[in-house]
Amino acid sequence: LVAFTFVSCDDDEKTEVALKFNKATVEVAVGATDTVTVNNGTSPFTATSGDTEKATVTVANNKILIKGVEEGTTTVTVKDKYNNSGVINVKVTAAEEEEEEA
């Protein structure tokens, strides 16, 4: 009687890592854009706004661009190539109003 046991490690398996950013919270005015940098993880990155009526998001390399749409709060979830994720808290404030000359 002969028994063989094989154990292998899959090189494609990656340890889950929480993505880190240069700022965890963003405050942006309606109509303005703020940029958050992803400090770790593997590109390409994707980003999703929890509420696109409050803020929209675009990705440029490791930069997450968050644009205020309407006053309120939401979150942006960022994922990397290996599905590691992190969350950015977003507060959208009223746009600064220009003073009208009388």
KAKADA-V943418 format. One record per residue. N is the residue number from 1. RES is the residue in one letter. PHI is phi in degrees with one decimal (NA if undefined). NEAR is the number of other ideal C-beta (glycine too) atoms within 10 Angstrom. D_FIRST is the distance of its C-alpha to the first C-alpha in Angstrom with 1 decimal. Layout:
n res phi near d_first
N RES PHI NEAR D_FIRST
N RES PHI NEAR D_FIRST
//
This chain:
n res phi near d_first
1 L NA 2 0.0
2 V -124.7 3 3.8
3 A -122.6 4 6.7
4 F -120.2 4 10.2
5 T -124.4 4 13.5
6 F -114.7 4 16.8
7 V -127.3 4 20.1
8 S -137.5 5 23.3
9 C -111.5 6 27.0
10 D -88.5 6 29.4
11 D -64.1 6 32.4
12 D -75.7 6 34.5
13 E -74.1 7 34.1
14 K -114.6 13 37.3
15 T -70.9 6 38.1
16 E -67.5 8 41.0
17 V -125.1 14 44.3
18 A -77.8 10 47.6
19 L -69.7 21 50.2
20 K -118.0 12 53.2
21 F -125.5 20 56.8
22 N -72.0 12 60.0
23 K -151.9 12 61.4
24 A -89.2 11 59.8
25 T -130.9 12 63.0
26 V -123.3 20 65.5
27 E -117.7 14 69.1
28 V -135.4 19 70.7
29 A -81.0 15 73.9
30 V -56.4 17 74.3
31 G 87.8 11 74.5
32 A -97.5 14 73.2
33 T -127.0 15 69.8
34 D -123.8 17 67.8
35 T -115.7 13 64.9
36 V -118.6 23 61.7
37 T -101.1 12 59.4
38 V -81.7 22 55.6
39 N -91.3 11 54.6
40 N -148.3 13 50.8
41 G 91.1 21 48.2
42 T -124.1 14 47.6
43 S -71.7 11 50.1
44 P -80.5 11 50.9
45 F -103.3 21 52.1
46 T -124.5 15 53.3
47 A -139.8 20 55.7
48 T -132.6 12 56.7
49 S -81.8 20 59.7
50 G -68.8 15 59.3
51 D -150.6 16 62.9
52 T -70.1 12 64.4
53 E -78.6 11 67.8
54 K -99.1 20 67.8
55 A -152.7 27 66.2
56 T -111.6 16 64.7
57 V -141.4 22 62.3
58 T -133.1 12 61.5
59 V -120.6 15 59.1
60 A -133.3 9 60.1
61 N 59.5 10 57.2
62 N -102.6 20 56.5
63 K -105.5 14 59.9
64 I -108.3 25 60.2
65 L -100.2 14 63.7
66 I -113.0 22 64.8
67 K -113.0 18 68.1
68 G -72.6 25 70.0
69 V -113.0 17 71.1
70 E -147.5 13 72.4
71 E -54.8 13 72.9
72 G 145.7 15 70.0
73 T -128.7 14 66.5
74 T -158.8 21 63.1
75 T -129.5 15 59.9
76 V -120.5 22 58.3
77 T -100.3 15 54.5
78 V -112.9 22 53.2
79 K -127.2 16 49.8
80 D -104.9 20 48.3
81 K -53.9 12 45.9
82 Y -98.4 14 42.8
83 N 70.0 9 44.5
84 N -69.1 18 45.4
85 S -137.0 17 48.6
86 G -153.9 23 51.7
87 V -123.4 14 54.9
88 I -111.1 24 58.5
89 N -84.4 14 61.2
90 V -125.0 25 64.3
91 K -119.4 15 67.8
92 V -103.1 25 70.4
93 T -106.6 13 74.0
94 A -62.0 10 77.3
95 A -66.0 12 78.6
96 E -68.9 10 81.3
97 E -88.7 6 84.5
98 E -79.3 6 87.2
99 E -72.0 6 90.6
100 E -87.0 5 93.0
101 E -85.8 4 96.4
102 A -85.9 3 99.3
//
